[in-house]
Each structure stands twice: as structure tokens, then as C-alpha cells.
Amino acid sequence: MTSSPHPPHIDGRPDPTGGTTALGGESASARGYLLDNARAEAGERFVWLAELFDGVTRGHFDRLGVRAGSRCWEVGAGGRSIPEALAAAVGPTGHVLATDINPSWLKAGDGYEVRQHDVAADPPPEPGTFDLVHARLVLVHVPDRARALATMAAALRPGGWLLVEDADTALQPLACLDDTGPAQRRANRLRDAVRELLMRRGADLRYGRTLPAALREAGLVDVAAAGSFPVGGLACDQLEAATIRHVRGELLAAGLADDAEIDAHLAAIHAGELDLTLAPLISAWGRRPAEHPPAARAGARRASPAAVASPHTGFEDHGVLDAP
């Protein structure tokens, strides 16, 4: 199931058009985050990102064993779609915590708890208790990524899973793979300009490919990864338009684009002239080792995954068996 697109100001969340100040009076851009939650375009981006990637993410949840009774922490949640999906999966016997530096797009009482939290600066909530910790399109923007990963890993129970999903924009930097026309070349120039803004704010555009190694360095085991690469369609178009409107002022201020170029690009998107695409989303997962020696698993590494239900949480431990 994918989320249904809707205007980002409904369901009790006020439309912050014109506002640039994050919760608590601190500008998100002052903290280095280009695509801050305080602008109305952030809500549009959440809708279209959900259309593009929620199916991928929920597939990983299912495979990693999220089920009734699981305890899950959604890091940098942004919008509501993933906390709501987790809440539906874990049911009334489970628990979902959704956190963000600016959680104003979240709605407490929809089956999940909401807290303001900075994963790069604050200690882990309820350390050692979560069956699943998940972050999507968060760490690429966090300067101290190793600290953020350590915080998330510390929140896992023994046997719990960390799932991190981030883009690798350097792996595929184009907005239009077929750049034979002027509108396509303009789209790629503007994508380069947005990448330049992201790099100036400290984003690591090669971070996605490093996720498996980063999870191992964080002490996790049974690490693996997969990629998703959407090409074309309404969701890609609408996400591009919302992103360009979101960063328009920054593009102009930095001299990376002018009004005529931006207006022409938005008009081409609206006219359906472009087959827009995104950077690959790399999904990587790893498990916190059990506190006791895994004697029963010795001698079977790299065989096919096996699922062992936890007697305490109902969460399945899909561990990779030791090979002979």
C-alpha cells in the first residue's frame, strides 16, 4: 500500500507557508539542513517520497520481522506515513516512537509516540529496548554520521535490527538520464546546483554506498544492502517541483540559477516534458549481536536466512547462518 497524496496542510497540521523557523525558534537551515521541515514544501516532499519509497521500506520491515508486539523507533520521521505503517504492523501490544528535530508534521495519538530528538546530539531514547530502529534519508544530511549510527545502534535490544536508507547522489547525479534536449540539459544543470547546495551544507553525496561498512563499524552483524532506483512518473515530477520550490531562494542567493531558468524548469515539469529520476536509495540493515555466544549458530555462515521468533517481543531474528 502506498500513501495517498494529499495537501500537506490538512489533518490538523498548519500550513507554514512563508515560515522558515523550526520548532523551538531555531532555523533548521542554521543547523545546516537545506530541506528543513519548517516550509510548506516539506510536506509535499513527504507525500511524494512516501509514494516512491514506502513500499520499498515496508518490504524491508516485513522481511526483518516487524510484527505485533514489536518495539520500533523511527528516526528523523519527517512525515506520518512510516510511523503510521509501523503502528499498524505492531498493533496495540507494540510501541512506535517517531522522532525528529522538528516533529511538527507528525501527529501524536495516531498509534505512535512523538518526541523532539536530535539523533546526532541527544542520547538514545530507551537504550537497549528496540526491535527495529529505522532512518530514511536522514544521515546523509547529518555531519556526525558515526555518532548518529552509534546512537541508533545503542537503542537496539540484543538481536534487534537497524535499517538505514540513504541516497547516493554521486552514484547517479542526473535528473534526466536522456539529456538530448535543452529542457533535459537544464534539468540536469539545476540538479547539479541543488547538489552543490547540499554539499555546502555538509551533505555526503556518496554516503549511500558506505552504509554496509558503516553498519559493521557500528558493531552490527549480518549486514546486507539493496538499492531502489525510480525513473519517471508523477511522483518523480512532483517531488522535483517541490524540491526546486523549496530551495529556490537558496539557488538564487548563491548565484547557481536565475528566475527564468527555474520558471522554465517548473513549466517543463508541469507540461510533462521530462522523464525525471532520482538518485538510488540504498537500504542497508544489520543486527545487534546477542549478548550470549551464538553457539547454536556456529559452523553455518553465509547460508540462506533463517527466522527465529523472539519469545519476549514477537520480533523475528532473520540471522544469516554460519557457513561450514
One Martini backbone bead per residue (centre of mass of N, CA, C, O) as a GRO file, in nm:
protein
  324
    1MET     BB    1   0.096   0.035   0.023
    2THR     BB    2   0.026   0.365  -0.055
    3SER     BB    3   0.013   0.678  -0.016
    4SER     BB    4  -0.205   0.944  -0.024
    5PRO     BB    5  -0.220   1.221  -0.174
    6HIS     BB    6  -0.193   1.538   0.003
    7PRO     BB    7  -0.220   1.810   0.150
    8PRO     BB    8   0.013   1.924   0.396
    9HIS     BB    9  -0.221   2.092   0.584
   10ILE     BB   10  -0.372   1.868   0.684
   11ASP     BB   11  -0.470   1.715   0.977
   12GLY     BB   12  -0.377   1.976   1.171
   13ARG     BB   13  -0.153   2.094   0.988
   14PRO     BB   14  -0.009   2.375   0.946
   15ASP     BB   15   0.054   2.617   0.712
   16PRO     BB   16   0.401   2.744   0.670
   17THR     BB   17   0.392   2.972   0.482
   18GLY     BB   18   0.695   3.157   0.501
   19GLY     BB   19   0.832   2.975   0.695
   20THR     BB   20   1.178   2.917   0.873
   21THR     BB   21   1.104   2.809   1.161
   22ALA     BB   22   1.165   2.597   1.391
   23LEU     BB   23   1.127   2.431   1.651
   24GLY     BB   24   1.208   2.657   1.911
   25GLY     BB   25   1.334   2.896   1.707
   26GLU     BB   26   1.510   2.717   1.507
   27SER     BB   27   1.683   2.706   1.232
   28ALA     BB   28   1.749   2.453   1.019
   29SER     BB   29   1.958   2.596   0.833
   30ALA     BB   30   2.148   2.672   1.073
   31ARG     BB   31   2.213   2.348   1.099
   32GLY     BB   32   2.249   2.265   0.769
   33TYR     BB   33   1.954   2.215   0.658
   34LEU     BB   34   1.803   2.255   0.359
   35LEU     BB   35   1.530   2.054   0.397
   36ASP     BB   36   1.331   2.179   0.587
   37ASN     BB   37   1.027   2.142   0.783
   38ALA     BB   38   0.905   2.453   0.785
   39ARG     BB   39   0.806   2.415   0.503
   40ALA     BB   40   0.557   2.341   0.288
   41GLU     BB   41   0.730   2.159   0.090
   42ALA     BB   42   0.786   1.930   0.287
   43GLY     BB   43   0.506   1.796   0.273
   44GLU     BB   44   0.522   1.727  -0.027
   45ARG     BB   45   0.773   1.550  -0.011
   46PHE     BB   46   0.656   1.333   0.176
   47VAL     BB   47   0.439   1.230  -0.015
   48TRP     BB   48   0.633   1.147  -0.259
   49LEU     BB   49   0.828   0.968  -0.104
   50ALA     BB   50   0.613   0.767  -0.023
   51GLU     BB   51   0.536   0.678  -0.310
   52LEU     BB   52   0.832   0.575  -0.383
   53PHE     BB   53   0.936   0.419  -0.082
   54ASP     BB   54   0.738   0.266   0.112
   55GLY     BB   55   0.736  -0.013  -0.017
   56VAL     BB   56   1.032  -0.072   0.034
   57THR     BB   57   1.035  -0.034   0.342
   58ARG     BB   58   0.809  -0.239   0.415
   59GLY     BB   59   0.957  -0.482   0.303
   60HIS     BB   60   1.182  -0.473   0.517
   61PHE     BB   61   1.007  -0.503   0.763
   62ASP     BB   62   0.897  -0.781   0.694
   63ARG     BB   63   1.173  -0.930   0.665
   64LEU     BB   64   1.266  -0.840   0.970
   65GLY     BB   65   0.988  -0.888   1.159
   66VAL     BB   66   0.759  -0.703   1.182
   67ARG     BB   67   0.519  -0.712   1.456
   68ALA     BB   68   0.336  -0.797   1.691
   69GLY     BB   69   0.497  -0.623   1.968
   70SER     BB   70   0.686  -0.435   1.854
   71ARG     BB   71   0.976  -0.221   1.881
   72CYS     BB   72   0.993   0.117   1.742
   73TRP     BB   73   1.227   0.348   1.572
   74GLU     BB   74   1.174   0.663   1.415
   75VAL     BB   75   1.410   0.849   1.244
   76GLY     BB   76   1.343   1.130   1.108
   77ALA     BB   77   1.038   1.114   1.004
   78GLY     BB   78   0.867   1.373   0.934
   79GLY     BB   79   0.634   1.209   0.836
   80ARG     BB   80   0.355   0.968   0.879
   81SER     BB   81   0.371   0.699   0.713
   82ILE     BB   82   0.571   0.520   0.878
   83PRO     BB   83   0.451   0.532   1.163
   84GLU     BB   84   0.176   0.417   1.069
   85ALA     BB   85   0.282   0.148   0.959
   86LEU     BB   86   0.407   0.050   1.224
   87ALA     BB   87   0.154   0.065   1.399
   88ALA     BB   88  -0.005  -0.145   1.234
   89ALA     BB   89   0.204  -0.382   1.275
   90VAL     BB   90   0.222  -0.382   1.608
   91GLY     BB   91   0.000  -0.270   1.755
   92PRO     BB   92  -0.115  -0.254   2.086
   93THR     BB   93   0.148  -0.434   2.188
   94GLY     BB   94   0.317  -0.215   2.079
   95HIS     BB   95   0.585   0.027   1.976
   96VAL     BB   96   0.607   0.376   1.858
   97LEU     BB   97   0.879   0.594   1.778
   98ALA     BB   98   0.877   0.942   1.678
   99THR     BB   99   1.142   1.143   1.543
  100ASP     BB  100   1.255   1.497   1.552
  101ILE     BB  101   1.362   1.810   1.536
  102ASN     BB  102   1.084   1.858   1.358
  103PRO     BB  103   0.755   1.727   1.455
  104SER     BB  104   0.507   1.893   1.307
  105TRP     BB  105   0.406   1.653   1.098
  106LEU     BB  106   0.318   1.506   1.336
  107LYS     BB  107   0.072   1.274   1.510
  108ALA     BB  108  -0.035   1.235   1.797
  109GLY     BB  109  -0.237   0.935   1.848
  110ASP     BB  110  -0.167   0.738   1.578
  111GLY     BB  111  -0.001   0.491   1.740
  112TYR     BB  112   0.224   0.707   1.825
  113GLU     BB  113   0.512   0.850   1.940
  114VAL     BB  114   0.627   1.189   2.010
  115ARG     BB  115   0.957   1.338   1.956
  116GLN     BB  116   1.210   1.547   2.026
  117HIS     BB  117   1.513   1.476   1.826
  118ASP     BB  118   1.878   1.445   1.810
  119VAL     BB  119   2.078   1.199   1.681
  120ALA     BB  120   2.360   1.378   1.694
  121ALA     BB  121   2.315   1.477   2.024
  122ASP     BB  122   2.135   1.272   2.155
  123PRO     BB  123   2.041   1.035   2.338
  124PRO     BB  124   1.910   0.741   2.358
  125PRO     BB  125   1.607   0.613   2.365
  126GLU     BB  126   1.569   0.350   2.533
  127PRO     BB  127   1.805   0.165   2.570
  128GLY     BB  128   1.798  -0.170   2.461
  129THR     BB  129   1.464  -0.203   2.335
  130PHE     BB  130   1.473  -0.231   2.022
  131ASP     BB  131   1.388  -0.412   1.732
  132LEU     BB  132   1.363  -0.135   1.561
  133VAL     BB  133   1.566   0.084   1.357
  134HIS     BB  134   1.483   0.382   1.157
  135ALA     BB  135   1.627   0.549   0.857
  136ARG     BB  136   1.534   0.807   0.608
  137LEU     BB  137   1.700   1.051   0.472
  138VAL     BB  138   1.922   1.155   0.709
  139LEU     BB  139   2.243   1.106   0.731
  140VAL     BB  140   2.337   1.270   0.482
  141HIS     BB  141   2.282   1.548   0.672
  142VAL     BB  142   2.482   1.445   0.893
  143PRO     BB  143   2.784   1.516   1.011
  144ASP     BB  144   2.766   1.292   1.259
  145ARG     BB  145   2.721   0.978   1.161
  146ALA     BB  146   2.858   0.792   1.367
  147ARG     BB  147   2.699   0.891   1.612
  148ALA     BB  148   2.417   0.828   1.507
  149LEU     BB  149   2.463   0.523   1.474
  150ALA     BB  150   2.535   0.468   1.769
  151THR     BB  151   2.263   0.557   1.884
  152MET     BB  152   2.090   0.349   1.734
  153ALA     BB  153   2.239   0.091   1.827
  154ALA     BB  154   2.189   0.146   2.140
  155ALA     BB  155   1.866   0.098   2.110
  156LEU     BB  156   1.909  -0.192   2.079
  157ARG     BB  157   1.846  -0.499   2.111
  158PRO     BB  158   1.932  -0.802   2.126
  159GLY     BB  159   1.873  -0.874   1.780
  160GLY     BB  160   1.830  -0.612   1.662
  161TRP     BB  161   1.739  -0.379   1.401
  162LEU     BB  162   1.909  -0.186   1.151
  163LEU     BB  163   1.763   0.064   0.925
  164VAL     BB  164   1.924   0.221   0.645
  165GLU     BB  165   1.828   0.501   0.425
  166ASP     BB  166   2.016   0.623   0.139
  167ALA     BB  167   2.151   0.831  -0.076
  168ASP     BB  168   2.342   0.830  -0.403
  169THR     BB  169   2.414   1.096  -0.591
  170ALA     BB  170   2.695   1.023  -0.722
  171LEU     BB  171   2.603   0.760  -0.867
  172GLN     BB  172   2.332   0.944  -0.967
  173PRO     BB  173   2.312   1.287  -1.081
  174LEU     BB  174   2.062   1.282  -1.259
  175ALA     BB  175   1.747   1.391  -1.373
  176CYS     BB  176   1.819   1.310  -1.682
  177LEU     BB  177   1.922   1.050  -1.870
  178ASP     BB  178   1.799   1.203  -2.119
  179ASP     BB  179   2.005   1.482  -2.257
  180THR     BB  180   1.910   1.586  -2.567
  181GLY     BB  181   1.765   1.833  -2.448
  182PRO     BB  182   1.722   2.144  -2.311
  183ALA     BB  183   1.539   2.060  -2.070
  184GLN     BB  184   1.726   1.832  -1.969
  185ARG     BB  185   1.983   2.002  -1.928
  186ARG     BB  186   1.855   2.194  -1.725
  187ALA     BB  187   1.783   1.983  -1.512
  188ASN     BB  188   2.083   1.900  -1.463
  189ARG     BB  189   2.185   2.174  -1.371
  190LEU     BB  190   1.994   2.196  -1.125
  191ARG     BB  191   2.087   1.940  -0.985
  192ASP     BB  192   2.375   2.042  -0.945
  193ALA     BB  193   2.294   2.285  -0.770
  194VAL     BB  194   2.167   2.125  -0.538
  195ARG     BB  195   2.421   1.962  -0.473
  196GLU     BB  196   2.588   2.208  -0.394
  197LEU     BB  197   2.417   2.292  -0.153
  198LEU     BB  198   2.447   2.030   0.006
  199MET     BB  199   2.757   2.038   0.034
  200ARG     BB  200   2.764   2.314   0.187
  201ARG     BB  201   2.589   2.159   0.432
  202GLY     BB  202   2.743   1.856   0.457
  203ALA     BB  203   2.674   1.659   0.253
  204ASP     BB  204   2.695   1.308   0.156
  205LEU     BB  205   2.680   1.191  -0.179
  206ARG     BB  206   2.833   0.892  -0.092
  207TYR     BB  207   2.687   0.739   0.150
  208GLY     BB  208   2.523   0.491   0.059
  209ARG     BB  209   2.776   0.299  -0.014
  210THR     BB  210   2.877   0.298   0.309
  211LEU     BB  211   2.670   0.147   0.492
  212PRO     BB  212   2.778  -0.139   0.544
  213ALA     BB  213   3.043  -0.046   0.682
  214ALA     BB  214   2.908   0.130   0.901
  215LEU     BB  215   2.755  -0.100   1.043
  216ARG     BB  216   3.001  -0.265   1.118
  217GLU     BB  217   3.142  -0.032   1.281
  218ALA     BB  218   2.884  -0.037   1.488
  219GLY     BB  219   2.860  -0.371   1.551
  220LEU     BB  220   2.721  -0.519   1.328
  221VAL     BB  221   2.539  -0.790   1.186
  222ASP     BB  222   2.420  -0.921   0.905
  223VAL     BB  223   2.503  -0.751   0.658
  224ALA     BB  224   2.301  -0.565   0.416
  225ALA     BB  225   2.189  -0.473   0.070
  226ALA     BB  226   1.990  -0.233  -0.129
  227GLY     BB  227   1.823  -0.103  -0.429
  228SER     BB  228   1.654   0.205  -0.554
  229PHE     BB  229   1.522   0.321  -0.897
  230PRO     BB  230   1.345   0.571  -0.998
  231VAL     BB  231   1.159   0.627  -1.322
  232GLY     BB  232   0.941   0.833  -1.351
  233GLY     BB  233   0.658   1.015  -1.308
  234LEU     BB  234   0.464   1.186  -1.089
  235ALA     BB  235   0.639   1.168  -0.832
  236CYS     BB  236   0.900   1.277  -0.954
  237ASP     BB  237   0.785   1.546  -1.047
  238GLN     BB  238   0.673   1.653  -0.771
  239LEU     BB  239   0.936   1.637  -0.614
  240GLU     BB  240   1.098   1.830  -0.789
  241ALA     BB  241   0.916   2.079  -0.760
  242ALA     BB  242   0.929   2.099  -0.450
  243THR     BB  243   1.237   2.126  -0.429
  244ILE     BB  244   1.277   2.380  -0.599
  245ARG     BB  245   1.092   2.559  -0.428
  246HIS     BB  246   1.243   2.521  -0.160
  247VAL     BB  247   1.545   2.626  -0.297
  248ARG     BB  248   1.523   2.889  -0.457
  249GLY     BB  249   1.653   3.105  -0.277
  250GLU     BB  250   1.934   2.963  -0.261
  251LEU     BB  251   1.997   2.962  -0.563
  252LEU     BB  252   1.990   3.269  -0.601
  253ALA     BB  253   2.191   3.357  -0.375
  254ALA     BB  254   2.431   3.168  -0.508
  255GLY     BB  255   2.417   3.185  -0.834
  256LEU     BB  256   2.296   2.894  -0.967
  257ALA     BB  257   2.037   3.062  -1.054
  258ASP     BB  258   1.749   3.176  -1.224
  259ASP     BB  259   1.428   3.257  -1.272
  260ALA     BB  260   1.398   3.163  -1.566
  261GLU     BB  261   1.509   2.874  -1.526
  262ILE     BB  262   1.312   2.782  -1.309
  263ASP     BB  263   1.046   2.838  -1.460
  264ALA     BB  264   1.108   2.651  -1.702
  265HIS     BB  265   1.131   2.391  -1.538
  266LEU     BB  266   0.848   2.392  -1.409
  267ALA     BB  267   0.698   2.394  -1.683
  268ALA     BB  268   0.809   2.122  -1.787
  269ILE     BB  269   0.691   1.953  -1.566
  270HIS     BB  270   0.391   2.032  -1.604
  271ALA     BB  271   0.402   1.930  -1.921
  272GLY     BB  272   0.560   1.645  -1.933
  273GLU     BB  273   0.875   1.658  -2.066
  274LEU     BB  274   0.994   1.476  -1.830
  275ASP     BB  275   1.222   1.207  -1.724
  276LEU     BB  276   1.245   1.168  -1.407
  277THR     BB  277   1.490   1.120  -1.149
  278LEU     BB  278   1.689   0.948  -0.906
  279ALA     BB  279   1.864   0.856  -0.668
  280PRO     BB  280   1.972   0.598  -0.516
  281LEU     BB  281   1.837   0.380  -0.277
  282ILE     BB  282   2.001   0.272   0.011
  283SER     BB  283   1.955  -0.038   0.181
  284ALA     BB  284   2.055  -0.107   0.521
  285TRP     BB  285   2.137  -0.395   0.736
  286GLY     BB  286   2.155  -0.478   1.097
  287ARG     BB  287   2.264  -0.669   1.385
  288ARG     BB  288   2.256  -0.709   1.709
  289PRO     BB  289   2.420  -0.885   1.909
  290ALA     BB  290   2.419  -1.119   2.116
  291GLU     BB  291   2.515  -1.158   2.453
  292HIS     BB  292   2.546  -1.442   2.374
  293PRO     BB  293   2.684  -1.704   2.249
  294PRO     BB  294   2.640  -1.840   1.910
  295ALA     BB  295   2.653  -2.167   1.920
  296ALA     BB  296   2.405  -2.263   1.737
  297ARG     BB  297   2.551  -2.105   1.471
  298ALA     BB  298   2.782  -2.264   1.427
  299GLY     BB  299   2.895  -2.352   1.096
  300ALA     BB  300   2.674  -2.144   0.897
  301ARG     BB  301   2.782  -1.936   0.708
  302ARG     BB  302   2.607  -1.800   0.427
  303ALA     BB  303   2.340  -1.886   0.439
  304SER     BB  304   2.024  -1.888   0.449
  305PRO     BB  305   1.781  -1.737   0.593
  306ALA     BB  306   1.660  -1.727   0.933
  307ALA     BB  307   1.375  -1.759   1.152
  308VAL     BB  308   1.356  -1.629   1.494
  309ALA     BB  309   1.155  -1.609   1.752
  310SER     BB  310   1.086  -1.401   2.004
  311PRO     BB  311   0.970  -1.456   2.330
  312HIS     BB  312   0.931  -1.135   2.408
  313THR     BB  313   0.845  -0.964   2.118
  314GLY     BB  314   0.788  -1.114   1.829
  315PHE     BB  315   1.057  -1.082   1.692
  316GLU     BB  316   1.238  -1.146   1.412
  317ASP     BB  317   1.546  -1.332   1.354
  318HIS     BB  318   1.730  -1.274   1.057
  319GLY     BB  319   1.975  -1.479   1.039
  320VAL     BB  320   2.289  -1.559   0.926
  321LEU     BB  321   2.424  -1.840   0.872
  322ASP     BB  322   2.677  -2.040   0.927
  323ALA     BB  323   2.936  -2.158   0.757
  324PRO     BB  324   3.146  -2.433   0.690
   0.00000   0.00000   0.00000
